[in-house]
Amino acid sequence: MNVYTTDKIRNVVLLGHGGSGKTSLVESMAYLSGITSRMGKVTDGNTVSDFGKEEQKRQISISSSVVPIEWEGIKINILDTPGFFDFVGEVEEAVSAADAAIIVVSGKAGVEVGAEKAWELCDKYKLPRFIFVTDMDVDNASFRQVVEDMTNTYGKKMAPFHLPIRENEKFVGYVNVITETGYRWQGKDVVECEVPEYSKANLQLYRDTLLEAVAETSEEFMERYFGGDTFSEAEIRAALRTNVIDGTIVPMTMGSSILCQGIYTLLDDIVKYMPSPENKEIAGINLKTNEIFQANYDFSKAKSAYIFKTIVDPFIGKYSLVKICSGVFKTDDLIYNCDKDVEEKVGKLYVLQGSKPLEVNELHAGDIGAIAKLTAARTGNTLSTKATTIKYGKAEISVPYTYMRYHAKNKGDIDKISQSLQKMMHEDQTLKVMNDAENRQMLLYGMGDLHLEVVISRLQNEYKVEIELTQPKVAFRETIKKTSDVEYKYKKQSGGHGQYGHVKMRFAPSGDLQTPYEFAQEVVGGAVPKNFFPAVEKGLQESVLKGPLAAYPVVGVKGILYDGSYHPVDSSEMAFKMATIQAFKKGFMEAGPILLEPIASLKVTVPDAYTGDVMGDLNKRRGRVLGMNPVGGKQVIESDIPMTGLFGYCTDLRSMTGGRGTFAYEFSRYEQAPSDVQEKEVAARAAKVAEGSEE
């Protein structure tokens, strides 16, 4: 592939609901630009951008991919992203590297929640955007309806550039709103035609919208517009480019990816209206001078780049996908990674066309490329030189809150599973593995059930190891509410020295649930010699690890040794420790033992219409709603909820809110569990002990 300078580059991300046609759109762009000689299909599993085995099997995009195409002397880096919410981390990585977006909406399905989320992402990253309506070859597809829905939701900034021409329910051509001319497809050619009578009213309406927007770009234009003057096509296009880049206008266009209709004009419009990186600003910190480094995609400045994505594939190897922020990267450059404090040599530079690496000699500021085999590099790292060390801020990636416990199906694979998951975490920042030592379980965190399902499948197919997921254990605690007074005598006689330890102890709540136990002694007259006090405390220390109620850790217990007796020959530290352990069991069960359950503080963000359903559901899960705060046109419901009530919450919230709801939580404190929960836990624990499996 040729080397392109900054002004000849467009970085465009495709966003939209799952199944709206993003991958098919990439396929038709790749075909039109000559990358492929025939168009692949998602159903056949042979598209350029969905190259992963899982993607082909499930017929959905799972990871973001870059497909650079050349069009009229311009390089367009198309970033194809997944539409399913479980893979939102991939979308966020791609958006952080893009300079503009195309929100893909199906003309058949209309505006779905994925398009709304895409719009919010574009607002967050201040990206200029197009709306492209696909599936126009389908009988009941309605471009007009999508225009109306988008205008009603987002105001008057929608500007349709084209109108469809239909004949006998077939999509046969389009009307260009700017030039007011009609075009029809005849085989592979596009021929000019009359504007149909039924399109003239809409054409006038959409053209007025466009001209109003053009008039608003300057006072001179405004005067001419009100004076009844007409604008030339060149003036309209120049003004529109300004409007599109600053986001005051969102062009809407349409076509059919399968028939490759409307794609040619879309590529032309990307070149004409979307910004090149040279128009964008980006700043990092120069770690040598501690001053702000205005990179601004300037090729003449010191070289720096940001790793926005990592691919670790057992078949194609490891690639760090970079966006060059300043300077020019060349083969054999020495680059410094300040996050890892390592200097590495760039072996070869590539641009990735889906899974196909194409070697290039250099990458200019603003371009997207890939560097192979950077051993220490991770997503979010900054690459620069030792002479001018730059660091950029990391992209915000969603936090995973859905988790399950996982076991290796084959015990011998434990190390291999750990290494495989480590590789997958380099690639996917929304995947986390946690060792919950307290409950002796390994936890796998992801963005939802589908995400975890894909991880299992990838481990099996790509890394040849198998895991199974089960519901995780919840970290309950045990404590007491009353006081007790007990004694225990530990005696053993078996030839030679015997064992003798005798303790009298009181147990009471300590009032501090942060520490397991407090130990005090009030022994008078040397009933228990001082040298056995540490052994008594050791007995307490061991006892609180697994409580007598349901074998959960004990907190908030005060143990007071006040009397006992000893034998000058048979008493030993071991005997006093054993006596204390038995005294603790008895004393704990006599002092009103209770279970404490972990409580999380939960924040659920939903549109107003769903607040009632969500609050009703939280009550069912024993949640306590504390209040609501409006934030950015949505409501944030704050509540306290037992951790046990959060299992399966991600799936339920999505189905309740049509995918519009999001949630976040963090551990808050421990509270007494209701009696029915306590009974159930104690019974379940007893059953496990009886079976002999305490896991």
HELIX and SHEET records of a PDB file:
HELIX    1   1 THR A    6  LYS A    8  5                                   3    
HELIX    2   2 LYS A   22  LEU A   32  1                                  11    
HELIX    3   3 LYS A   53  ARG A   58  1                                   6    
HELIX    4   4 PHE A   85  PHE A   87  5                                   3    
HELIX    5   5 VAL A   88  ALA A   97  1                                  10    
HELIX    6   6 VAL A  113  LYS A  124  1                                  12    
HELIX    7   7 PHE A  143  TYR A  154  1                                  12    
HELIX    8   8 GLU A  197  SER A  199  5                                   3    
HELIX    9   9 LYS A  200  ALA A  215  1                                  16    
HELIX   10  10 GLU A  219  PHE A  226  1                                   8    
HELIX   11  11 GLU A  233  ASP A  246  1                                  14    
HELIX   12  12 ILE A  263  TYR A  273  1                                  11    
HELIX   13  13 PRO A  277  ASN A  279  5                                   3    
HELIX   14  14 LYS A  411  ASP A  413  5                                   3    
HELIX   15  15 ILE A  414  GLU A  427  1                                  14    
HELIX   16  16 ASP A  449  GLU A  462  1                                  14    
HELIX   17  17 LYS A  530  PHE A  532  5                                   3    
HELIX   18  18 PHE A  533  SER A  543  1                                  11    
HELIX   19  19 GLU A  573  GLU A  590  1                                  18    
HELIX   20  20 ASP A  608  TYR A  610  5                                   3    
HELIX   21  21 THR A  611  LYS A  620  1                                  10    
HELIX   22  22 MET A  643  LEU A  646  5                                   4    
HELIX   23  23 TYR A  649  THR A  657  1                                   9    
HELIX   24  24 SER A  675  GLU A  691  1                                  17    
SHEET    1   A 7 SER A  65  TRP A  71  0                                        
SHEET    2   A 7 ILE A  74  ASP A  80 -1                                        
SHEET    3   A 7 ILE A   9  GLY A  16  1                                        
SHEET    4   A 7 ALA A 100  SER A 106  1                                        
SHEET    5   A 7 ARG A 129  THR A 134  1                                        
SHEET    6   A 7 VAL A 250  MET A 254  1                                        
SHEET    7   A 7 MET A 158  PRO A 160  1                                        
SHEET    1   B 4 HIS A 162  GLU A 167  0                                        
SHEET    2   B 4 LYS A 170  ASN A 176 -1                                        
SHEET    3   B 4 THR A 181  GLN A 186 -1                                        
SHEET    4   B 4 ASP A 189  CYS A 193 -1                                        
SHEET    1   C 3 GLU A 291  GLN A 294  0                                        
SHEET    2   C 3 ALA A 283  ASN A 286 -1                                        
SHEET    3   C 3 ILE A 390  LYS A 391 -1                                        
SHEET    1   D 8 VAL A 342  LYS A 345  0                                        
SHEET    2   D 8 LEU A 334  ASN A 337 -1                                        
SHEET    3   D 8 THR A 382  SER A 384 -1                                        
SHEET    4   D 8 SER A 304  ASP A 313 -1                                        
SHEET    5   D 8 GLY A 317  SER A 326 -1                                        
SHEET    6   D 8 ILE A 368  ALA A 372 -1                                        
SHEET    7   D 8 LEU A 349  GLN A 353 -1                                        
SHEET    8   D 8 LYS A 356  VAL A 360 -1                                        
SHEET    1   E 2 VAL A 328  LYS A 330  0                                        
SHEET    2   E 2 GLU A 362  HIS A 364 -1                                        
SHEET    1   F 4 LYS A 432  ASP A 436  0                                        
SHEET    2   F 4 GLN A 441  GLY A 446 -1                                        
SHEET    3   F 4 THR A 402  ALA A 408 -1                                        
SHEET    4   F 4 ILE A 467  THR A 470 -1                                        
SHEET    1   G 4 ARG A 477  ILE A 480  0                                        
SHEET    2   G 4 PRO A 593  VAL A 606 -1                                        
SHEET    3   G 4 LYS A 634  PRO A 642 -1                                        
SHEET    4   G 4 ARG A 624  VAL A 631 -1                                        
SHEET    1   H 3 ARG A 477  ILE A 480  0                                        
SHEET    2   H 3 PRO A 593  VAL A 606 -1                                        
SHEET    3   H 3 THR A 662  GLN A 672 -1                                        
SHEET    1   I 4 SER A 484  LYS A 492  0                                        
SHEET    2   I 4 GLN A 499  PRO A 509 -1                                        
SHEET    3   I 4 VAL A 557  SER A 565 -1                                        
SHEET    4   I 4 TYR A 517  GLN A 521  1                                        
END                                                                             
